[in-house]
């Protein structure tokens, strides 16, 4: 896991998102998911380039099914954006692998 990306679990999700001081983009993924592996380097680049503006975190849906079910994650990758300090509701949902340009465009209101 890249040093700029948080690895979240069912146990750490609420505390980590709840204590964030920037928006958090959470990537719901699985080891066996091809598109998840395609988007991973893009998320690492964004985590590095947008440090201080947005945090990137990952939740492995196989290891943490409770959090995935809580947010009705039906297909992966699913990217959810949470506002600082609020782990109860996402403010944006992106489903499927996207290129860096498209992702940044979709996230512009949070990293601008």
N, CA, C and O of each residue as an XYZ file, in Angstrom:
448
protein
N       0.848     -1.187      0.000
C       0.000      0.000      0.000
C       0.894      1.250      0.000
O       1.878      1.332      0.734
N       0.527      2.195     -0.826
C       1.297      3.427     -0.923
C       1.245      4.191      0.400
O       0.260      4.119      1.135
N       2.309      4.914      0.684
C       2.389      5.597      1.973
C       1.358      6.714      2.125
O       1.007      7.078      3.248
N       0.868      7.262      1.008
C      -0.113      8.348      1.083
C      -1.551      7.855      1.122
O      -2.481      8.659      1.188
N      -1.741      6.530      1.082
C      -3.083      5.963      1.066
C      -3.339      5.228      2.377
O      -2.541      4.395      2.803
N      -4.468      5.552      3.009
C      -4.846      4.907      4.268
C      -5.505      3.569      3.977
O      -6.258      3.441      3.012
N      -5.225      2.580      4.801
C      -5.870      1.280      4.691
C      -6.890      1.191      5.823
O      -6.521      1.104      6.994
N      -8.180      1.214      5.468
C      -9.234      1.222      6.478
C      -9.859     -0.158      6.639
O      -9.845     -0.978      5.721
N     -10.407     -0.393      7.827
C     -11.100     -1.646      8.114
C     -12.458     -1.307      8.724
O     -12.753     -0.145      9.003
N     -13.277     -2.337      8.925
C     -14.557     -2.117      9.606
C     -14.330     -1.432     10.948
O     -15.114     -0.576     11.358
N     -13.250     -1.814     11.628
C     -12.974     -1.288     12.969
C     -12.468      0.147     12.965
O     -12.718      0.885     13.918
N     -11.758      0.563     11.908
C     -11.131      1.888     11.901
C     -11.855      2.921     11.051
O     -11.513      4.102     11.097
N     -12.846      2.499     10.278
C     -13.486      3.384      9.303
C     -14.055      4.654      9.947
O     -13.652      5.762      9.592
N     -14.987      4.498     10.888
C     -15.664      5.664     11.467
C     -14.705      6.623     12.158
O     -14.815      7.840     12.010
N     -13.774      6.074     12.906
C     -12.825      6.932     13.633
C     -11.939      7.706     12.662
O     -11.703      8.900     12.849
N     -11.451      7.031     11.632
C     -10.546      7.682     10.679
C     -11.260      8.756      9.872
O     -10.763      9.877      9.760
N     -12.413      8.432      9.311
C     -13.161      9.418      8.523
C     -13.675     10.533      9.430
O     -13.648     11.705      9.056
N     -14.140     10.167     10.615
C     -14.673     11.151     11.555
C     -13.653     12.153     12.041
O     -14.013     13.269     12.414
N     -12.385     11.778     12.044
C     -11.341     12.688     12.523
C     -10.592     13.385     11.383
O      -9.640     14.127     11.628
N     -11.016     13.149     10.150
C     -10.333     13.763      9.007
C     -10.573     15.270      8.968
O     -11.650     15.750      9.321
N      -9.549     16.005      8.531
C      -9.696     17.452      8.404
C      -9.776     17.892      6.944
O      -9.820     19.087      6.651
N      -9.795     16.924      6.034
C      -9.991     17.185      4.605
C     -10.998     16.160      4.094
O     -11.258     15.167      4.774
N     -11.572     16.380      2.908
C     -12.429     15.341      2.345
C     -11.640     14.037      2.182
O     -10.423     14.059      1.996
N     -12.341     12.912      2.252
C     -11.696     11.605      2.115
C     -12.374     10.841      0.979
O     -13.594     10.677      0.967
N     -11.572     10.380      0.032
C     -12.046      9.521     -1.052
C     -11.726      8.089     -0.653
O     -10.560      7.733     -0.483
N     -12.764      7.264     -0.504
C     -12.574      5.878     -0.085
C     -12.798      4.961     -1.286
O     -13.854      4.984     -1.917
N     -11.787      4.160     -1.583
C     -11.834      3.193     -2.680
C     -12.225      1.834     -2.112
O     -11.463      1.232     -1.356
N     -13.410      1.352     -2.476
C     -13.829     -0.001     -2.100
C     -13.341     -0.932     -3.198
O     -13.713     -0.770     -4.360
N     -12.509     -1.908     -2.840
C     -11.817     -2.742     -3.819
C     -11.686     -4.172     -3.310
O     -12.067     -4.483     -2.181
N     -11.137     -5.044     -4.170
C     -10.821     -6.419     -3.787
C      -9.594     -6.869     -4.562
O      -9.320     -6.374     -5.656
N      -8.866     -7.801     -3.992
C      -7.627     -8.300     -4.593
C      -7.864     -8.896     -5.988
O      -7.016     -8.759     -6.869
N      -8.997     -9.549     -6.188
C      -9.294    -10.243     -7.440
C      -9.874     -9.340     -8.525
O     -10.146     -9.812     -9.629
N     -10.065     -8.077     -8.241
C     -10.743     -7.139     -9.154
C      -9.746     -6.459    -10.094
O      -8.935     -5.640     -9.662
N      -9.813     -6.804    -11.376
C      -8.920     -6.215    -12.371
C      -9.013     -4.701    -12.464
O      -7.986     -4.027    -12.385
N     -10.223     -4.135    -12.629
C     -10.340     -2.672    -12.691
C      -9.827     -1.976    -11.426
O      -9.346     -0.845    -11.493
N      -9.928     -2.650    -10.277
C      -9.405     -2.074     -9.028
C      -7.892     -1.893     -9.121
O      -7.352     -0.885     -8.665
N      -7.211     -2.875     -9.714
C      -5.756     -2.775     -9.877
C      -5.398     -1.711    -10.906
O      -4.346     -1.079    -10.806
N      -6.274     -1.509    -11.904
C      -6.014     -0.481    -12.916
C      -6.088      0.924    -12.321
O      -5.320      1.804    -12.708
N      -7.003      1.131    -11.391
C      -7.210      2.473    -10.830
C      -6.232      2.777     -9.684
O      -6.035      3.940     -9.334
N      -5.627      1.748     -9.107
C      -4.752      1.940     -7.943
C      -3.608      2.929     -8.190
O      -3.402      3.814     -7.360
N      -2.851      2.821     -9.298
C      -1.762      3.789     -9.506
C      -2.278      5.216     -9.693
O      -1.608      6.173     -9.305
N      -3.446      5.360    -10.277
C      -4.053      6.687    -10.450
C      -4.367      7.290     -9.085
O      -4.111      8.470     -8.845
N      -4.919      6.475     -8.196
C      -5.234      6.961     -6.845
C      -3.966      7.317     -6.082
O      -3.956      8.277     -5.312
N      -2.888      6.548     -6.290
C      -1.616      6.867     -5.634
C      -1.090      8.214     -6.108
O      -0.591      9.003     -5.306
N      -1.198      8.482     -7.411
C      -0.752      9.779     -7.945
C      -1.578     10.915     -7.353
O      -1.031     11.931     -6.923
N      -2.889     10.739     -7.331
C      -3.760     11.782     -6.784
C      -3.461     11.995     -5.299
O      -3.433     13.136     -4.836
N      -3.239     10.921     -4.553
C      -2.931     11.032     -3.121
C      -1.675     11.869     -2.901
O      -1.613     12.673     -1.970
N      -0.678     11.680     -3.756
C       0.575     12.427     -3.630
C       0.396     13.874     -4.078
O       0.792     14.801     -3.372
N      -0.197     14.063     -5.248
C      -0.323     15.404     -5.827
C      -1.319     16.285     -5.073
O      -1.153     17.504     -5.032
N      -2.343     15.688     -4.481
C      -3.390     16.469     -3.808
C      -3.275     16.388     -2.285
O      -4.234     16.688     -1.574
N      -2.115     15.988     -1.786
C      -1.904     15.888     -0.335
C      -2.252     17.216      0.318
O      -1.861     18.278     -0.164
N      -2.989     17.147      1.416
C      -3.421     18.349      2.114
C      -4.774     18.854      1.652
O      -5.411     19.653      2.339
N      -5.223     18.386      0.475
C      -6.530     18.793     -0.049
C      -7.558     17.676      0.086
O      -8.722     17.928      0.398
N      -7.121     16.440     -0.151
C      -8.009     15.284     -0.052
C      -7.178     14.084      0.377
O      -6.032     13.931     -0.045
N      -7.758     13.234      1.215
C      -7.094     11.991      1.620
C      -7.675     10.853      0.796
O      -8.857     10.863      0.454
N      -6.844      9.882      0.483
C      -7.289      8.690     -0.233
C      -7.181      7.516      0.733
O      -6.166      7.340      1.407
N      -8.241      6.719      0.788
C      -8.254      5.540      1.658
C      -8.821      4.363      0.868
O      -9.525      4.546     -0.126
N      -8.503      3.151      1.328
C      -8.982      1.943      0.667
C      -9.657      1.040      1.695
O      -9.233      0.962      2.848
N     -10.721      0.358      1.254
C     -11.393     -0.649      2.065
C     -11.493     -1.910      1.207
O     -12.130     -1.901      0.153
N     -10.864     -2.990      1.661
C     -10.958     -4.267      0.971
C     -12.316     -4.872      1.324
O     -12.580     -5.177      2.487
N     -13.183     -5.045      0.311
C     -14.557     -5.491      0.585
C     -14.613     -6.937      1.068
O     -15.544     -7.308      1.782
N     -13.636     -7.757      0.693
C     -13.618     -9.149      1.150
C     -13.263     -9.236      2.631
O     -13.805    -10.069      3.358
N     -12.343     -8.366      3.076
C     -11.907     -8.374      4.476
C     -12.812     -7.544      5.385
O     -12.807     -7.731      6.601
N     -13.587     -6.631      4.804
C     -14.403     -5.692      5.582
C     -15.817     -5.586      5.010
O     -16.225     -4.518      4.554
N     -16.561     -6.686      5.034
C     -17.888     -6.683      4.405
C     -18.909     -5.780      5.101
O     -19.845     -5.310      4.455
N     -18.752     -5.530      6.384
C     -19.719     -4.713      7.113
C     -19.759     -3.291      6.559
O     -20.838     -2.743      6.330
N     -18.591     -2.696      6.345
C     -18.535     -1.330      5.816
C     -19.042     -1.293      4.384
O     -19.762     -0.367      4.010
N     -18.683     -2.279      3.580
C     -19.163     -2.330      2.195
C     -20.686     -2.435      2.148
O     -21.327     -1.762      1.340
N     -21.265     -3.263      2.998
C     -22.725     -3.411      3.038
C     -23.396     -2.138      3.540
O     -24.452     -1.742      3.046
N     -22.776     -1.509      4.517
C     -23.339     -0.282      5.099
C     -23.558      0.805      4.048
O     -24.530      1.557      4.112
N     -22.642      0.876      3.081
C     -22.737      1.896      2.037
C     -23.259      1.331      0.718
O     -23.116      1.958     -0.331
N     -23.865      0.141      0.775
C     -24.478     -0.478     -0.403
C     -23.538     -0.550     -1.598
O     -23.919     -0.229     -2.723
N     -22.304     -0.974     -1.340
C     -21.340     -1.144     -2.416
C     -21.674     -2.459     -3.121
O     -21.468     -3.540     -2.570
N     -22.191     -2.351     -4.347
C     -22.641     -3.520     -5.102
C     -21.641     -3.962     -6.164
O     -21.592     -5.137     -6.529
N     -20.849     -3.020     -6.656
C     -19.822     -3.371     -7.638
C     -18.553     -2.597     -7.287
O     -18.603     -1.551     -6.640
N     -17.435     -3.126     -7.721
C     -16.156     -2.482     -7.403
C     -15.352     -2.304     -8.688
O     -15.504     -3.092     -9.622
N     -14.503     -1.285     -8.749
C     -14.273     -0.314     -7.681
C     -15.434      0.674     -7.541
O     -16.024      1.113     -8.528
N     -15.738      1.003     -6.303
C     -16.657      2.091     -5.980
C     -15.870      3.087     -5.144
O     -15.235      2.718     -4.156
N     -15.915      4.344     -5.543
C     -15.220      5.413     -4.834
C     -16.257      6.311     -4.183
O     -17.144      6.832     -4.859
N     -16.151      6.492     -2.882
C     -17.065      7.358     -2.145
C     -16.288      8.520     -1.545
O     -15.192      8.335     -1.016
N     -16.853      9.708     -1.628
C     -16.234     10.886     -1.025
C     -17.024     11.255      0.223
O     -18.252     11.332      0.200
N     -16.293     11.481      1.311
C     -16.885     11.894      2.583
C     -16.344     13.267      2.941
O     -15.167     13.550      2.718
N     -17.202     14.130      3.500
C     -16.744     15.444      3.942
C     -15.981     15.291      5.248
O     -16.172     14.308      5.963
N     -15.123     16.245      5.567
C     -14.320     16.134      6.789
C     -15.193     15.946      8.023
O     -16.149     16.688      8.252
N     -14.843     14.939      8.808
C     -15.496     14.726     10.088
C     -16.846     14.039     10.048
O     -17.504     13.946     11.084
N     -17.294     13.545      8.878
C     -18.610     12.912      8.811
C     -18.518     11.566      8.101
O     -18.415     11.508      6.876
N     -18.554     10.490      8.874
C     -18.426      9.149      8.301
C     -19.781      8.508      8.030
O     -19.852      7.322      7.712
N     -20.855      9.281      8.153
C     -22.181      8.670      8.060
C     -22.764      8.677      6.653
O     -23.580      7.815      6.328
N     -22.368      9.625      5.814
C     -22.977      9.693      4.485
C     -21.978     10.201      3.456
O     -21.247     11.164      3.688
N     -21.971      9.534      2.329
C     -21.088      9.999      1.260
C     -21.708     11.206      0.579
O     -22.930     11.354      0.543
N     -20.854     12.068      0.040
C     -21.331     13.239     -0.694
C     -21.179     13.039     -2.194
O     -21.728     13.805     -2.985
N     -20.429     12.006     -2.588
C     -20.257     11.696     -4.006
C     -19.944     10.220     -4.136
O     -19.245      9.648     -3.300
N     -20.472      9.592     -5.208
C     -20.236      8.165     -5.477
C     -19.820      8.024     -6.928
O     -20.512      8.488     -7.833
N     -18.683      7.377     -7.139
C     -18.186      7.086     -8.487
C     -18.008      5.572     -8.588
O     -17.364      4.963     -7.734
N     -18.572      4.970     -9.622
C     -18.487      3.527     -9.769
C     -17.724      3.195    -11.043
O     -18.001      3.750    -12.106
N     -16.766      2.291    -10.928
C     -15.977      1.856    -12.076
C     -14.635      2.557    -12.156
O     -14.423      3.612    -11.558
N     -13.735      1.943    -12.911
C     -12.405      2.515    -13.088
C     -12.480      3.726    -14.013
O     -13.163      3.690    -15.036
N     -11.789      4.779    -13.657
C     -11.755      5.990    -14.451
C     -10.308      6.445    -14.590
O      -9.465      6.128    -13.751
N     -10.032      7.178    -15.639
C      -8.701      7.734    -15.830
C      -8.459      8.900    -14.888
O      -9.388      9.427    -14.276
N      -7.206      9.293    -14.782
C      -6.831     10.358    -13.851
C      -7.537     11.677    -14.163
O      -8.038     12.344    -13.258
N      -7.575     12.051    -15.434
C      -8.219     13.307    -15.813
C      -9.684     13.331    -15.446
O     -10.181     14.319    -14.906
N     -10.378     12.242    -15.737
C     -11.805     12.158    -15.427
C     -12.032     12.181    -13.918
O     -12.953     12.836    -13.430
N     -11.179     11.455    -13.181
C     -11.316     11.435    -11.723
C     -11.113     12.827    -11.142
O     -11.897     13.275    -10.305
N     -10.067     13.509    -11.583
C      -9.795     14.865    -11.069
C     -10.936     15.809    -11.402
O     -11.294     16.663    -10.591
N     -11.508     15.660    -12.588
C     -12.643     16.491    -12.967
C     -13.822     16.243    -12.044
O     -14.480     17.186    -11.605
N     -14.096     14.964    -11.746
C     -15.202     14.594    -10.864
C     -14.957     15.080     -9.423
O     -15.901     15.348     -8.681
N     -13.679     15.188     -9.046
C     -13.325     15.570     -7.670
C     -12.988     17.053     -7.532
O     -12.606     17.497     -6.450
N     -13.125     17.822     -8.608
C     -12.674     19.229     -8.624
C     -13.257     20.043     -7.479
O     -12.560     20.883     -6.909
N     -14.517     19.814     -7.129
C     -15.124     20.624     -6.062
C     -14.516     20.323     -4.689
O     -14.682     21.105     -3.754
N     -13.809     19.188     -4.565
C     -13.218     18.796     -3.271
C     -11.723     19.095     -3.207
O     -11.170     19.240     -2.117
N     -11.067     19.188     -4.353
C      -9.621     19.423     -4.347
C      -9.248     20.806     -4.873
O      -8.075     21.180     -4.871
N     -10.251     21.566     -5.325
C     -10.016     22.870     -5.916
C      -9.438     23.813     -4.938
O      -9.176     24.968     -5.275
